[in-house]
Amino acid sequence: MKKITTAKKNHKALSKTEKKQIWQKASQQRLTVGLDLGDAESCYHILDDVAATVSTGRLLTTKTGLKSLFEKMPSSRVALEVGTHSPWVSRLLAGLGHEVIVANPHKVRLITQSMKKNDRIDAEQLARLARVDPKLLSPIRHRGEVAQADLAVIRARAGLVEARTGLINTARGLVKPFGERLKSCDADQVGEGLQEGLSEAVCTAVEPLLRSVEAVTEQIRVYDGEIEAIAKRYPEVELLRQVYGVGQLIALTFVLTIEDPSRFEHSREVGPFLGLTPKQGESGERQPQLGITKAGDQLLRSLLVQGAHCLLRKGAPESDLRIWGMEKMEKGGKNAKRRAIVGVARKLAVLLHRLWVTGEVYDPLYNQKQKGKQAGRAAA
């Protein structure tokens, strides 16, 4: 409560003393603003067209607080870091007519690895980098408000699934030291009935956990119903579900996360965007095998990996993706299976984007058929 009161006081002082100077400068030139977003209050730094500081200060991280500074300001360039508040703040500022740049802090070492770091300095660094060249900030693009709301339902469901997994693991872990075990079953089948045959002491410990798992499973089913309704609003989902291993959840999450397929000039760019490509650390003749970058959306990346597991499991139908993955696994070597799964997940992302862009009917063995035709022509 103290912080908010302080922010209000600072804001009132700024509105009386510095705002007049900002409007006078703004009427003559285009300004560049660095905005370091905080949960309760944010710090800003304003530069003029010759990189001189016009004003610095703090304001409340609310719609009213931001409007009080930016609503009357002529169209300016505003740079801010991606974070919890950046989606709605970027939409608000863009709606007020400003050019908004949302920086990826993980790729801006000048900010993340600075030896002298605070909100005021970060705001100034954002402003100066944005003024020189926005590309230095590795800008990202937030999805629209509707897509964000729909994706929030999927993320909420994922949170419950993770919580349920934790409860089940805890219950199984508590039972084993007594020399007993919970019966094996799918997560959505775990409930109070699973304690049948266990000792009284064990039942006392795990019964509340199992009851909680049942309640969480019921809520997950509610989310499943909502997700099914949301999917009907996106016809692209059925197009992507042509691929074996891609269910409604994976397809919808892909569509909502990417949102606009035209943002990628080539489908192969989707792999790096989702962090499914290896890191690079080459130096001279050294070419170490590194893990994937894990950049981008973690939820979609994990769902694509699940899809890859499904494609490579025993009994899955033959497809170009499966054949490629199985060949990678058969080559052996350390972590061959894991690398094959990640590789299939990356190719799956590329394939889904390609299907989305072209609207083609999916042929799972297209590459194999092409090889057969080429071999036939060569033999003739």
Legacy VTK file of the C-alpha trace (Angstrom):
# vtk DataFile Version 3.0
C-alpha trace
ASCII
DATASET POLYDATA
POINTS 380 float
0.000 0.000 0.000
2.929 2.327 0.777
4.452 1.838 -2.679
1.225 2.791 -4.434
0.847 5.924 -2.305
4.438 6.935 -3.125
3.842 6.333 -6.814
0.775 8.568 -6.701
2.717 11.346 -5.014
5.517 11.116 -7.584
2.991 11.092 -10.368
1.244 14.250 -9.111
4.573 16.056 -8.776
5.503 15.083 -12.313
2.187 16.202 -13.721
2.767 19.706 -12.337
6.435 20.217 -13.134
7.723 18.039 -15.942
4.685 17.323 -18.120
4.548 20.846 -19.484
8.126 20.510 -20.710
7.319 17.138 -22.326
4.386 18.569 -24.319
6.433 21.549 -25.481
9.234 19.289 -26.736
6.766 16.846 -28.264
5.069 19.529 -30.331
8.344 20.146 -32.149
9.863 16.655 -32.564
9.313 12.912 -32.314
10.204 11.476 -28.925
11.578 8.072 -27.923
10.428 6.617 -24.611
11.936 3.757 -22.609
9.409 2.211 -20.211
10.579 -0.252 -17.548
7.388 -1.952 -16.360
6.926 -2.845 -12.714
4.005 -4.534 -10.998
2.850 -1.467 -9.039
4.725 1.360 -10.753
6.908 1.829 -13.823
9.904 3.987 -14.663
10.141 5.983 -17.907
12.906 7.857 -19.717
12.145 10.226 -22.608
14.653 11.290 -25.283
14.302 13.952 -27.964
15.435 13.678 -31.593
19.071 14.456 -30.690
19.152 11.841 -27.885
19.002 14.437 -25.125
16.964 13.536 -22.049
13.624 15.362 -21.939
12.247 13.812 -18.772
12.455 10.835 -16.420
10.101 9.691 -13.718
7.720 7.049 -12.420
4.032 6.381 -12.911
1.448 3.841 -11.820
1.256 0.647 -13.859
-2.454 1.105 -14.493
-4.468 2.227 -17.494
-5.146 5.563 -15.804
-1.497 6.046 -14.855
-0.228 5.302 -18.373
-2.891 7.395 -20.075
-1.996 10.395 -17.944
1.422 10.486 -19.612
0.876 8.998 -23.063
-2.660 10.062 -23.964
-1.765 13.656 -24.842
1.719 12.875 -26.142
1.980 12.996 -29.967
2.894 9.767 -31.742
6.196 8.564 -30.266
8.330 5.422 -30.224
7.916 3.506 -26.941
10.179 0.599 -25.971
9.360 -1.807 -23.131
10.477 -5.274 -22.075
8.330 -8.357 -22.499
6.732 -9.402 -19.210
3.488 -9.959 -17.314
2.085 -6.514 -18.097
3.565 -6.010 -21.569
0.621 -7.510 -23.552
-2.053 -5.111 -22.282
0.338 -2.155 -22.004
1.529 -2.578 -25.607
-2.086 -2.745 -26.827
-3.031 0.332 -24.809
-0.115 2.432 -26.081
-0.617 1.286 -29.686
-4.263 2.285 -29.362
-3.125 5.769 -28.335
-1.219 6.064 -31.604
2.319 5.231 -30.482
4.845 2.928 -32.134
5.408 0.205 -29.537
8.502 -2.023 -29.468
8.386 -4.992 -27.078
11.984 -6.021 -26.398
13.154 -9.560 -25.713
15.416 -9.050 -22.652
17.044 -12.484 -23.039
18.646 -11.269 -26.270
19.658 -7.816 -25.053
22.827 -8.375 -23.013
23.328 -4.645 -22.509
20.310 -4.780 -20.185
20.334 -8.295 -18.708
24.090 -8.533 -18.040
24.722 -4.932 -17.015
26.887 -4.526 -13.898
24.936 -1.400 -13.015
21.248 -2.195 -13.130
18.080 -0.579 -11.799
14.681 0.467 -13.177
15.790 3.985 -14.081
18.900 2.787 -15.944
16.926 0.043 -17.729
14.376 2.588 -18.934
17.156 4.783 -20.330
18.877 1.827 -22.034
15.582 0.849 -23.675
15.050 4.385 -24.935
18.557 4.756 -26.360
18.546 1.353 -28.076
15.099 1.993 -29.549
16.222 5.368 -30.869
19.310 3.932 -32.613
17.767 0.773 -34.120
14.712 -1.179 -32.852
16.271 -4.424 -34.149
18.854 -4.179 -31.365
16.009 -5.008 -28.963
15.105 -8.257 -30.797
11.433 -7.172 -30.727
8.675 -9.707 -30.229
5.023 -9.418 -31.222
2.243 -10.061 -28.730
-0.846 -11.951 -29.810
-4.251 -10.249 -29.922
-6.525 -9.951 -26.902
-8.979 -12.637 -28.095
-6.201 -15.146 -28.795
-4.619 -14.313 -25.439
-7.903 -15.000 -23.625
-8.400 -18.302 -25.452
-4.815 -19.354 -24.800
-5.262 -18.502 -21.109
-7.844 -21.312 -20.867
-5.293 -23.798 -22.244
-2.604 -22.530 -19.868
-4.999 -22.794 -16.914
-5.712 -26.407 -17.850
-1.969 -27.089 -18.121
-1.536 -25.670 -14.622
-4.130 -28.107 -13.256
-2.533 -31.042 -15.083
0.822 -30.154 -13.542
-0.753 -29.834 -10.080
-2.482 -33.209 -10.480
0.785 -34.858 -11.486
2.428 -33.448 -8.364
-0.364 -34.774 -6.123
-0.219 -38.247 -7.694
3.572 -38.409 -7.372
3.329 -37.350 -3.738
0.753 -40.051 -2.999
2.815 -42.753 -4.688
5.942 -41.564 -2.869
4.235 -41.720 0.536
3.020 -45.284 -0.013
6.304 -46.919 -1.060
8.173 -46.572 2.293
5.437 -48.785 3.827
6.213 -51.538 1.339
2.940 -50.920 -0.507
2.066 -49.441 -3.902
-0.807 -47.656 -5.571
-2.170 -49.520 -8.576
-0.956 -48.350 -11.971
-3.539 -46.449 -14.011
-3.958 -43.328 -16.119
-3.949 -40.012 -14.276
-7.647 -39.372 -14.960
-8.496 -42.705 -13.285
-6.755 -41.863 -10.002
-9.192 -41.403 -7.092
-10.233 -42.599 -3.652
-10.857 -46.094 -5.013
-7.124 -46.508 -5.547
-6.529 -46.874 -1.779
-8.390 -50.173 -1.696
-6.215 -52.900 -0.167
-3.799 -50.485 1.519
-3.103 -50.457 5.239
-5.047 -48.101 7.519
-1.996 -45.915 8.222
-1.347 -45.437 4.513
-5.015 -44.713 3.774
-5.045 -41.967 6.418
-2.107 -40.284 4.710
-3.143 -40.572 1.051
-6.954 -40.406 1.115
-7.123 -36.568 1.111
-4.562 -36.481 -1.715
-6.544 -38.933 -3.841
-9.752 -37.005 -3.155
-8.008 -33.824 -4.315
-6.822 -35.564 -7.487
-10.427 -36.495 -8.294
-11.537 -32.889 -7.812
-8.727 -31.574 -10.042
-9.558 -34.144 -12.725
-13.158 -32.927 -12.726
-11.989 -29.337 -13.254
-9.701 -30.473 -16.083
-12.757 -32.012 -17.785
-14.542 -28.658 -17.472
-11.607 -26.979 -19.231
-11.665 -29.711 -21.901
-15.247 -28.732 -22.673
-14.311 -25.058 -22.949
-11.337 -25.870 -25.189
-13.591 -27.918 -27.478
-15.924 -24.922 -27.819
-13.000 -22.566 -28.512
-11.591 -24.901 -31.194
-14.804 -24.581 -33.213
-14.003 -20.899 -33.774
-10.704 -21.769 -35.460
-11.209 -23.789 -38.680
-7.417 -24.177 -39.011
-7.507 -26.671 -36.148
-9.130 -29.399 -38.258
-6.581 -28.760 -41.007
-3.699 -29.442 -38.597
-5.357 -32.479 -37.078
-4.771 -34.372 -40.319
-1.352 -35.276 -38.890
-1.254 -38.361 -36.676
-0.330 -37.428 -33.101
-1.792 -33.930 -33.377
-5.001 -33.737 -31.386
-7.297 -30.832 -30.726
-5.177 -29.495 -27.851
-1.894 -29.422 -29.817
-3.536 -27.981 -32.943
-5.389 -25.230 -31.060
-2.342 -24.293 -28.985
-0.276 -24.065 -32.184
-2.836 -21.801 -33.866
-3.233 -19.507 -30.842
0.507 -19.263 -30.154
1.525 -18.523 -33.746
-1.734 -16.599 -34.403
-0.565 -15.175 -37.744
1.259 -17.700 -39.994
2.440 -14.902 -42.306
4.799 -13.671 -39.588
7.218 -16.343 -40.855
8.560 -16.013 -44.373
9.557 -19.688 -44.405
7.994 -22.577 -42.467
11.427 -23.732 -41.266
11.662 -20.541 -39.166
9.044 -21.960 -36.761
11.548 -24.446 -35.257
13.973 -21.790 -33.972
11.028 -19.611 -32.873
9.873 -22.385 -30.551
13.374 -23.177 -29.274
13.589 -26.591 -30.944
16.945 -26.005 -32.633
20.364 -26.757 -31.044
22.438 -24.021 -29.457
25.604 -23.109 -31.296
28.969 -22.849 -29.570
31.472 -23.436 -32.346
35.007 -22.204 -31.821
37.770 -23.059 -34.268
37.547 -26.791 -34.923
35.430 -27.408 -31.825
31.802 -28.241 -32.617
30.292 -29.398 -29.311
26.836 -31.004 -29.247
24.657 -28.634 -27.259
21.065 -28.830 -26.120
18.202 -26.982 -27.760
17.758 -23.255 -27.111
14.342 -23.661 -25.404
13.422 -20.190 -26.586
9.807 -19.287 -27.259
6.664 -20.835 -25.824
7.350 -23.651 -23.364
3.810 -25.066 -23.389
3.633 -25.464 -27.172
7.159 -26.907 -27.244
6.234 -29.576 -24.685
3.009 -30.416 -26.554
4.920 -30.848 -29.828
7.328 -33.187 -28.024
4.300 -35.196 -26.840
3.136 -35.354 -30.452
6.584 -36.597 -31.486
6.432 -39.352 -28.854
3.064 -40.396 -30.273
4.446 -40.504 -33.836
7.390 -42.691 -32.806
5.624 -45.096 -30.488
5.067 -48.741 -31.371
2.049 -49.262 -33.613
1.933 -45.717 -34.986
1.125 -45.555 -38.731
3.985 -45.092 -41.191
4.761 -41.528 -42.251
7.711 -39.497 -43.486
8.135 -38.061 -39.991
8.112 -41.483 -38.327
10.577 -42.968 -40.841
12.948 -40.018 -40.372
12.735 -40.259 -36.583
13.271 -44.027 -36.489
16.343 -43.688 -38.697
17.768 -41.110 -36.290
17.196 -43.430 -33.333
18.734 -46.435 -35.078
21.974 -44.551 -35.650
22.573 -44.991 -31.944
24.964 -42.893 -29.945
24.455 -41.024 -26.738
20.995 -39.526 -26.336
19.998 -40.693 -29.840
16.356 -41.248 -28.887
16.022 -37.884 -27.185
17.572 -36.056 -30.141
15.278 -37.941 -32.528
12.182 -36.926 -30.554
13.232 -33.266 -30.494
14.029 -33.433 -34.220
10.601 -34.898 -34.998
8.956 -32.226 -32.840
10.792 -29.534 -34.828
9.786 -31.064 -38.165
6.230 -31.429 -36.874
6.087 -27.682 -36.145
7.356 -26.928 -39.662
4.807 -29.315 -41.183
1.896 -27.799 -39.257
2.847 -24.304 -40.376
3.143 -25.488 -43.974
-0.296 -27.112 -43.898
-1.767 -23.969 -42.332
-0.291 -21.681 -44.992
-1.095 -23.850 -48.023
-4.313 -25.537 -46.877
-3.104 -28.742 -48.534
-4.475 -32.211 -47.880
-1.816 -33.991 -45.848
-0.091 -36.965 -47.429
1.897 -38.704 -44.648
4.115 -40.586 -47.129
4.630 -37.816 -49.707
8.453 -37.907 -49.527
8.579 -41.707 -49.784
6.368 -41.623 -52.876
8.586 -38.986 -54.480
11.659 -41.139 -53.816
9.875 -44.087 -55.404
9.058 -42.081 -58.527
12.650 -40.866 -58.836
13.968 -44.412 -58.445
11.530 -45.598 -61.131
12.661 -42.880 -63.559
16.313 -43.702 -62.863
15.713 -47.401 -63.510
13.921 -46.629 -66.784
LINES 1 381
380 0 1 2 3 4 5 6 7 8 9 10 11 12 13 14 15 16 17 18 19 20 21 22 23 24 25 26 27 28 29 30 31 32 33 34 35 36 37 38 39 40 41 42 43 44 45 46 47 48 49 50 51 52 53 54 55 56 57 58 59 60 61 62 63 64 65 66 67 68 69 70 71 72 73 74 75 76 77 78 79 80 81 82 83 84 85 86 87 88 89 90 91 92 93 94 95 96 97 98 99 100 101 102 103 104 105 106 107 108 109 110 111 112 113 114 115 116 117 118 119 120 121 122 123 124 125 126 127 128 129 130 131 132 133 134 135 136 137 138 139 140 141 142 143 144 145 146 147 148 149 150 151 152 153 154 155 156 157 158 159 160 161 162 163 164 165 166 167 168 169 170 171 172 173 174 175 176 177 178 179 180 181 182 183 184 185 186 187 188 189 190 191 192 193 194 195 196 197 198 199 200 201 202 203 204 205 206 207 208 209 210 211 212 213 214 215 216 217 218 219 220 221 222 223 224 225 226 227 228 229 230 231 232 233 234 235 236 237 238 239 240 241 242 243 244 245 246 247 248 249 250 251 252 253 254 255 256 257 258 259 260 261 262 263 264 265 266 267 268 269 270 271 272 273 274 275 276 277 278 279 280 281 282 283 284 285 286 287 288 289 290 291 292 293 294 295 296 297 298 299 300 301 302 303 304 305 306 307 308 309 310 311 312 313 314 315 316 317 318 319 320 321 322 323 324 325 326 327 328 329 330 331 332 333 334 335 336 337 338 339 340 341 342 343 344 345 346 347 348 349 350 351 352 353 354 355 356 357 358 359 360 361 362 363 364 365 366 367 368 369 370 371 372 373 374 375 376 377 378 379
